Every structure is written in C-alpha cells, then in structure tokens.
Amino acid sequence: MEDRVNNRSQRPTSDAFKTFMASQWAPADQTLPQEDPVAAFAARRRRAISDRFPGERLVIPAGPPKVRSNDTDYRFRPHSAFAHLTGLGTDHEPDAVLVLEPVEEGMGDDGGHHSATLYFRPLAGRDTEQFYANARSGEFWVGPRPTLAELKARLGIETAHLDELEVALTKGVGAREIGGISVRLVRKVDENLDALIDTARYNTAQDPESLDLSELDELDDQLKEALSELRLTKDEWEVEQLKAAVAATAEGFEEIIRALPRAIGHRRGERVVEAAFFAKAREEGNDLGYETIAAAGNHATILHWITNSGAVEDGELLLVDAGVEAESLYTADVTRTVPVNGRFTEVQRKVYQAVLDAADAAFAAARPGVKFREVHAAAMKVLAARLEEWGLLPVSAEEALSPEGQQHRRWMPHGTSHHLGLDVHDCAQARAELYLDGELTPGMVFTIEPGLYFKAEDLAVPEEYRGIGVRIEDDILMTDDGPVSLSAALPRKPDEVEAWMAALLKG
C-alpha cells in the first residue's frame, strides 16, 4: 500500500538513464562556509545543558517531516530545543539528531562533560540515485543540501551521517551501576527514536520484566524541563533575532491597514487581513510564528479565532494577533485592535483605554526582581476597577480580585503575560517556581497582553458593550534598567492609532 503512491511517477529505471543521469555535472564547490554568528552562542547553550547531566547521553531530535496530505508534507520546522542547541533555523535537516555523548570530565567540548555530534542526511552525490529519485531528500526535488564538512564549518559541531545514528545511540546503554550509559531523550518528537531508545533500554535492563517505564519517562521529562528553562533568559544573539522578528511584524501590521479597504468589501474580509500579514511574514521571515488571529466584530471576543472566515464591517473593531517568525525561528507576538473605519466610537474608545491603562500598569510593575505573576496582578487591578466603575461587576473590585472572587475574569479569562522566543509560548515546560513564581531578570523576553471581551450574547453587560473585544499586546525585553518594549513602533494610544491609520490609508 505504501508503494502505491508512486504509481503515477513513471520514473525511468533503465541502466542507460542511470548512467546518463550520473554524468556531465559541474564539480561541486569545495569552499567551506564561514562559521555562523550563532555558533558560539549555541556552544554555550550546549555547555550549560552538559553541566546539568554529566555522564549521560543526551538525545535531541529535530523531528521528521510532517505529512499534510497523502505524500505532501508541511514545511519542515525543527523542534525548538534542537534549534536552540544547534543554531539551525528555517527548514534545515529533517530527521537530524543532536547527540551529546558523555566523556571524561574536562575532555568534552569547551571543557564540558560531553562532545556533541550532529547526525543528519548530507548531500547525496549526483552519481547516486538519491539525487534524482528521492522526493524527500534528493537535491533534484528539494534543492541543495549541506555536506558533513559544510555544516561542521558553519556550526562548529562534529557531524556524522544519519546512517551511523542507531549504533551511536544504542552502544553501551544500560544501568549506570553496572557501567552502562543512561540515556535521556526529548520524547514525542520522533516516534522512531522513541521506539529505538525504549527498545535499547529494555534489551539492556538487568530485569526487563521489572523495568519501571515511569522512571525512564521522568528522566526524559527532566531533560525537556531543563531545555525549556535554559531558554528563560535570552542571550544577545537571541535578543537581536527577536528584535528583527518584531520589526517585520510591525511592517506586517502596516500592510493590514493598507488592505482594509479591500477587506471591508470582501465577504471574507478577515482572510484579506490574514493574507496581507502572511505575505509580509514570508517576504521578511521564515513564516508565521503561529496562525494569525484576524477577528472582526464579535469574533474579537473569541480568544483563538483563527478560522478568519468573517466579514470586516464598517463601525466594528478589528483585533489582529500576529507574529513573524524570523529565519532563525524566533517569533514576535503582537496584538493591535483598530477601528475598521479609522475612528473609535465612544464606547469602543472607553473599553480600549481601559485595556491600554491595564497594559501600562503591567509594564510599570515589571522590574528586575519582581515575580512574573505580579505583572498579571497589576493589569487585573486596573481592569477590575474599570468594570466596577462601569457597574458591570456584581461585587466590588476588591472582592473580585480576591482568590475567592475573580468575577472580573469573565471578561478577561487568559493570562496577561507569557515568555517569548523560539516558541510563541516559550519555556512552556519550565517549573512553576521558575516561571510564574520566578523573578524577572535581564534577558527575559515576554508579552504584556491584557484584554476585555464582551460577547454579543453576554446578557451580563449593557447592549452597548456587546460584540466588543479589545486586546493590546506588546513584546517586552527586561534589561538592568527595567522593561523595554520591542514593539513600541506600533501605535497604542487611541489618538495615535487613528492618526497612524489615516496616514497609511491616505498613502
């Protein structure tokens, strides 16, 4: 059954064809590339994770291509932990695996506990059938691939052919008390690797029948946790990548405003908005960092509205939550809510200003040494006070803010902040004591994104509020001197938003 997909191919198989196909190609350029700027930073990250797990083999896969439909794949994106430790971004090296092999103390890379090897499928020679016959990895189908030497030169990591991986992963596996090597794996990235490591563990166990799989899962989870926590603080290179992603995102928002006249007249105006941003994401970056939320009218009250099938009507608000993913795979995450016709109504402006004030309060609360959760608390204090002032809360703001209350969260059910980086919700496997209860430190990058969402069917609010959804989201870098908004180039104050829109639509 698996071979039937090739029934349509009609590929030539004659010896004459193979001989001719392997001949008369210009010699490959043997010049090795310079080392990538990220290489030194990635090496320090590998050293940090090496220090956490001395004496253990660490396996970090990029993951395989993911099937979209039948024999067509999605664009490949490596697992974020793999990208972080290698520096490889864009669509590089499906099926690749980074292995940190334990060595004698002080004998590893940069004096660490491990030597790193990147296993991948290198460029196939033009005298091989893979060159023209393999639709997933052949150069004729997918374009040039690096050689082992080229990728080693770029990344400063030893490289080896993927065919050598199985032996490298399974050799010496066993209980440490009898001289074996413990293996930790980033699981659920590559099913074949999961099965290979599990089999090796089972086959080398002293008593396979009593093998505690939950303990092995815990070993793997601890590696995933450590890799996630390693990304809580960004290095200089990462910050520059995030700045570039945010700058491209700001350009994408300008394209959205320019597309509004066409969006208003289209039955799927939200798709017009979505497409305008996507074009900029592909033009300036690798892709979208996540599916764009282009939500007009009542759709703006749906937190993760990505269907984007609705109309964009004059007089409504348009909420767009979008981010460009840079070639390095670092992503921005910005939200702006704008009046479709360029002018806020009185009630729209009132709700918008409340959200803006909450965002400003959160920004003011964010300082080095402050717990991450306090940023959210500062925003909630403002929103609860406004809801009380408008007569919408069934209790006082003070009671609503208590753990036993929380009535204000009916209209703001999500968190105000999350870390940002290779993943839009970065560091997601970090422990709570380092995330929510962790202190803000220089180098952290996170969002501030309060909102208010009054659904059209919400009878707990007066009719004038119904169908209004507002969120304002900015990307924040913590420095020694306090927070810096990376997305400050995009207007936030209502008068400035209106002027910005007028200028773009006029131009």
Solvent accessible surface area in square Angstrom, and as a share of the most:
residue,aa,sasa,rsa
1,M,172,0.77
2,E,159,0.71
3,D,112,0.58
4,R,150,0.55
5,V,49,0.28
6,N,75,0.38
7,N,117,0.60
8,R,166,0.60
9,S,31,0.20
10,Q,166,0.74
11,R,91,0.33
12,P,73,0.46
13,T,103,0.60
14,S,60,0.39
15,D,113,0.59
16,A,79,0.61
17,F,53,0.22
18,K,66,0.28
19,T,98,0.57
20,F,141,0.59
21,M,29,0.13
22,A,39,0.30
23,S,44,0.28
24,Q,161,0.72
25,W,105,0.37
26,A,77,0.60
27,P,129,0.81
28,A,59,0.45
29,D,110,0.57
30,Q,150,0.67
31,T,103,0.60
32,L,96,0.48
33,P,51,0.32
34,Q,165,0.73
35,E,102,0.46
36,D,30,0.15
37,P,111,0.70
38,V,6,0.03
39,A,4,0.03
40,A,51,0.40
41,F,39,0.16
42,A,0,0.00
43,A,22,0.17
44,R,140,0.51
45,R,14,0.05
46,R,19,0.07
47,R,83,0.30
48,A,38,0.30
49,I,2,0.01
50,S,4,0.03
51,D,68,0.35
52,R,116,0.42
53,F,11,0.05
54,P,61,0.38
55,G,34,0.32
56,E,9,0.04
57,R,0,0.00
58,L,0,0.00
59,V,0,0.00
60,I,0,0.00
61,P,1,0.01
62,A,2,0.02
63,G,1,0.01
64,P,41,0.26
65,P,21,0.13
66,K,125,0.53
67,V,82,0.47
68,R,159,0.58
69,S,59,0.38
70,N,121,0.62
71,D,64,0.33
72,T,73,0.42
73,D,48,0.25
74,Y,124,0.47
75,R,139,0.51
76,F,24,0.10
77,R,77,0.28
78,P,1,0.01
79,H,59,0.26
80,S,7,0.04
81,A,4,0.03
82,F,0,0.00
83,A,4,0.03
84,H,4,0.02
85,L,0,0.00
86,T,0,0.00
87,G,14,0.13
88,L,1,0.00
89,G,9,0.09
90,T,27,0.16
91,D,90,0.47
92,H,47,0.21
93,E,5,0.02
94,P,19,0.12
95,D,34,0.18
96,A,0,0.00
97,V,1,0.00
98,L,0,0.00
99,V,3,0.02
100,L,3,0.02
101,E,39,0.18
102,P,22,0.14
103,V,54,0.31
104,E,138,0.62
105,E,146,0.65
106,G,42,0.40
107,M,142,0.64
108,G,12,0.12
109,D,65,0.34
110,D,99,0.51
111,G,37,0.36
112,G,1,0.01
113,H,35,0.16
114,H,5,0.02
115,S,37,0.24
116,A,4,0.03
117,T,28,0.16
118,L,0,0.00
119,Y,21,0.08
120,F,0,0.00
121,R,66,0.24
122,P,17,0.11
123,L,55,0.27
124,A,16,0.12
125,G,37,0.36
126,R,81,0.30
127,D,106,0.55
128,T,55,0.32
129,E,88,0.40
130,Q,54,0.24
131,F,7,0.03
132,Y,30,0.11
133,A,30,0.24
134,N,57,0.29
135,A,47,0.36
136,R,123,0.45
137,S,6,0.04
138,G,0,0.00
139,E,26,0.11
140,F,121,0.50
141,W,128,0.45
142,V,76,0.44
143,G,20,0.19
144,P,118,0.75
145,R,25,0.09
146,P,18,0.11
147,T,45,0.26
148,L,57,0.28
149,A,52,0.40
150,E,43,0.19
151,L,0,0.00
152,K,87,0.37
153,A,27,0.21
154,R,53,0.19
155,L,2,0.01
156,G,49,0.47
157,I,4,0.02
158,E,93,0.42
159,T,23,0.13
160,A,14,0.11
161,H,57,0.25
162,L,27,0.13
163,D,120,0.62
164,E,96,0.43
165,L,15,0.07
166,E,104,0.47
167,V,107,0.61
168,A,12,0.09
169,L,0,0.00
170,T,42,0.25
171,K,109,0.46
172,G,49,0.47
173,V,13,0.08
174,G,15,0.14
175,A,29,0.22
176,R,131,0.48
177,E,139,0.63
178,I,101,0.51
179,G,70,0.67
180,G,18,0.17
181,I,42,0.21
182,S,17,0.11
183,V,3,0.02
184,R,21,0.08
185,L,0,0.00
186,V,1,0.00
187,R,43,0.16
188,K,181,0.76
189,V,25,0.14
190,D,12,0.06
191,E,144,0.65
192,N,123,0.63
193,L,9,0.04
194,D,19,0.10
195,A,58,0.45
196,L,38,0.19
197,I,1,0.01
198,D,51,0.26
199,T,71,0.41
200,A,9,0.07
201,R,16,0.06
202,Y,102,0.39
203,N,105,0.54
204,T,52,0.30
205,A,21,0.17
206,Q,125,0.56
207,D,77,0.40
208,P,45,0.28
209,E,151,0.68
210,S,77,0.50
211,L,50,0.25
212,D,63,0.33
213,L,111,0.55
214,S,74,0.48
215,E,107,0.48
216,L,29,0.15
217,D,64,0.33
218,E,97,0.43
219,L,48,0.24
220,D,2,0.01
221,D,83,0.43
222,Q,68,0.30
223,L,0,0.00
224,K,50,0.21
225,E,44,0.20
226,A,1,0.01
227,L,4,0.02
228,S,4,0.02
229,E,19,0.08
230,L,47,0.23
231,R,12,0.04
232,L,14,0.07
233,T,65,0.38
234,K,10,0.04
235,D,39,0.20
236,E,134,0.60
237,W,39,0.14
238,E,2,0.01
239,V,17,0.10
240,E,96,0.43
241,Q,38,0.17
242,L,0,0.00
243,K,85,0.36
244,A,55,0.43
245,A,1,0.01
246,V,5,0.03
247,A,57,0.44
248,A,10,0.08
249,T,0,0.00
250,A,16,0.12
251,E,74,0.33
252,G,0,0.00
253,F,4,0.02
254,E,56,0.25
255,E,58,0.26
256,I,2,0.01
257,I,3,0.01
258,R,113,0.41
259,A,19,0.15
260,L,1,0.01
261,P,84,0.53
262,R,153,0.56
263,A,0,0.00
264,I,67,0.34
265,G,73,0.70
266,H,67,0.30
267,R,186,0.68
268,R,88,0.32
269,G,0,0.00
270,E,0,0.00
271,R,85,0.31
272,V,9,0.05
273,V,0,0.00
274,E,45,0.20
275,A,57,0.44
276,A,20,0.15
277,F,0,0.00
278,F,74,0.31
279,A,60,0.46
280,K,26,0.11
281,A,0,0.00
282,R,94,0.34
283,E,121,0.54
284,E,87,0.39
285,G,5,0.04
286,N,22,0.11
287,D,28,0.15
288,L,26,0.13
289,G,20,0.19
290,Y,44,0.17
291,E,104,0.47
292,T,2,0.01
293,I,8,0.04
294,A,0,0.00
295,A,0,0.00
296,A,5,0.04
297,G,8,0.08
298,N,54,0.28
299,H,49,0.22
300,A,1,0.01
301,T,3,0.02
302,I,66,0.34
303,L,53,0.26
304,H,137,0.61
305,W,40,0.14
306,I,89,0.45
307,T,71,0.41
308,N,1,0.00
309,S,37,0.24
310,G,12,0.12
311,A,41,0.32
312,V,0,0.00
313,E,87,0.39
314,D,95,0.49
315,G,34,0.33
316,E,50,0.22
317,L,6,0.03
318,L,0,0.00
319,L,2,0.01
320,V,3,0.02
321,D,10,0.05
322,A,0,0.00
323,G,0,0.00
324,V,1,0.00
325,E,7,0.03
326,A,11,0.08
327,E,93,0.42
328,S,15,0.10
329,L,0,0.00
330,Y,4,0.02
331,T,1,0.00
332,A,0,0.00
333,D,5,0.03
334,V,0,0.00
335,T,0,0.00
336,R,4,0.02
337,T,1,0.00
338,V,6,0.04
339,P,1,0.01
340,V,3,0.02
341,N,71,0.37
342,G,9,0.08
343,R,163,0.59
344,F,18,0.08
345,T,63,0.37
346,E,155,0.69
347,V,28,0.16
348,Q,12,0.06
349,R,76,0.28
350,K,77,0.33
351,V,0,0.00
352,Y,0,0.00
353,Q,65,0.29
354,A,0,0.00
355,V,0,0.00
356,L,4,0.02
357,D,37,0.19
358,A,0,0.00
359,A,3,0.02
360,D,62,0.32
361,A,29,0.22
362,A,0,0.00
363,F,64,0.26
364,A,62,0.48
365,A,30,0.23
366,A,0,0.00
367,R,103,0.38
368,P,51,0.32
369,G,41,0.40
370,V,42,0.24
371,K,92,0.39
372,F,5,0.02
373,R,104,0.38
374,E,79,0.36
375,V,0,0.00
376,H,41,0.18
377,A,48,0.37
378,A,21,0.16
379,A,0,0.00
380,M,7,0.03
381,K,137,0.58
382,V,31,0.18
383,L,0,0.00
384,A,0,0.00
385,A,47,0.36
386,R,62,0.23
387,L,0,0.00
388,E,79,0.35
389,E,127,0.57
390,W,38,0.13
391,G,62,0.60
392,L,13,0.06
393,L,19,0.10
394,P,103,0.65
395,V,37,0.21
396,S,49,0.32
397,A,11,0.09
398,E,147,0.66
399,E,90,0.40
400,A,0,0.00
401,L,61,0.30
402,S,31,0.20
403,P,119,0.75
404,E,153,0.69
405,G,18,0.18
406,Q,64,0.28
407,Q,58,0.26
408,H,3,0.01
409,R,56,0.20
410,R,143,0.52
411,W,5,0.02
412,M,1,0.00
413,P,71,0.45
414,H,37,0.17
415,G,44,0.43
416,T,1,0.00
417,S,19,0.12
418,H,23,0.10
419,H,1,0.00
420,L,0,0.00
421,G,0,0.00
422,L,2,0.01
423,D,51,0.26
424,V,27,0.15
425,H,94,0.42
426,D,0,0.00
427,C,0,0.00
428,A,66,0.51
429,Q,95,0.42
430,A,14,0.11
431,R,95,0.35
432,A,61,0.47
433,E,101,0.45
434,L,69,0.34
435,Y,33,0.13
436,L,82,0.41
437,D,51,0.26
438,G,8,0.08
439,E,96,0.43
440,L,0,0.00
441,T,54,0.31
442,P,55,0.34
443,G,13,0.12
444,M,13,0.06
445,V,0,0.00
446,F,0,0.00
447,T,0,0.00
448,I,5,0.03
449,E,17,0.08
450,P,0,0.00
451,G,0,0.00
452,L,0,0.00
453,Y,9,0.03
454,F,0,0.00
455,K,76,0.32
456,A,49,0.38
457,E,117,0.53
458,D,13,0.07
459,L,141,0.70
460,A,50,0.39
461,V,4,0.02
462,P,62,0.39
463,E,135,0.61
464,E,102,0.46
465,Y,5,0.02
466,R,74,0.27
467,G,18,0.18
468,I,13,0.07
469,G,0,0.00
470,V,0,0.00
471,R,9,0.03
472,I,0,0.00
473,E,0,0.00
474,D,8,0.04
475,D,0,0.00
476,I,2,0.01
477,L,19,0.09
478,M,1,0.01
479,T,36,0.21
480,D,119,0.62
481,D,143,0.74
482,G,2,0.02
483,P,16,0.10
484,V,71,0.41
485,S,29,0.19
486,L,30,0.15
487,S,2,0.01
488,A,70,0.54
489,A,91,0.70
490,L,5,0.02
491,P,25,0.16
492,R,52,0.19
493,K,117,0.50
494,P,8,0.05
495,D,91,0.47
496,E,84,0.38
497,V,2,0.01
498,E,11,0.05
499,A,63,0.49
500,W,35,0.12
501,M,0,0.00
502,A,61,0.47
503,A,68,0.52
504,L,23,0.11
505,L,71,0.35
506,K,185,0.78
507,G,99,0.96
